[in-house]
Amino acid sequence: MSVAFTREEDLEATAADLPDRPISPHPNLVTAEGLAAIERELASAKAAYTAARATGGVDQDRTAMARATRDLRYWSARRASALLTETEADGRVRFGGAVTIEREDGRVQTWRILGEDEADPANGSVSHVSPLARALLGKRAGDAAVINGQEVEVLEAT
């Protein structure tokens, strides 16, 4: 539907009703790379906020302003709560490290355990609060763990 067929009140309601991005109740552990990514997102949110504020008053810009404000609140909170966590490799599955597992069906998978904002399962990283990470943290090569009801073996922890 074209914006021409919407009422101004509808656009204002959309901008005003934009829900906040949920903030995790878990500790916000981050790697150095994760902290840098949060800072980039925060800078981007500030730039979007400044741009939206500069063009204020136009209906579409109200929505942009609401989005920018929401993102600015989220990334400011994530930056304020970030706990830079660097752990030494000691042969155990750890935050910031990688773990290679073998599943019962023979599949071998490698995952890096990172902060919630860094995690990207499609690219081989999971959050430290994910069930997979929780089951594996602290394990060593040769140890077994149960993930999703199936036993896996830790092949390597780096």
ZILIN-V902440 format. One record per backbone hydrogen bond with DSSP energy under -0.5 kcal/mol. CO is the residue of the C=O (numbers start at 1). NH is the residue of the N-H. Records with the same first field share a line. If there is no record, write none. Layout:
CO=NH ; NH
This chain:
2=5
3=6
7=10 ; 11
8=12
9=13
10=14
11=15
12=16
13=17
15=18
22=24
27=29
28=83
30=85
31=35
32=36
33=37
34=38
35=39
36=40
37=41
38=42
39=43
40=44
41=45
42=46
43=47
44=48
45=49
46=50
47=51
48=52
49=53
50=54
51=55
53=56
55=58
58=61 ; 62
59=62 ; 63
60=64
61=65
62=66
63=67
64=68
65=69
66=70
67=71
68=72
69=73
70=74
71=75
72=76
73=77
74=78
75=79
76=80
77=81
78=82
79=82
81=28
82=84
83=30
84=86
85=87
91=141
93=138
94=97
97=113
98=158
99=111
100=155 ; 156
101=109
102=153
103=106
107=103
109=101
111=99
112=114 ; 126
113=96
114=128
115=118 ; 119
120=123 ; 125
121=124
124=112
125=120
126=114
127=130
130=134
131=135
132=136
133=137
136=139
139=93
140=143
143=154
145=147 ; 152
147=150
150=147
151=104
152=145
153=102 ; 155
154=142
156=100
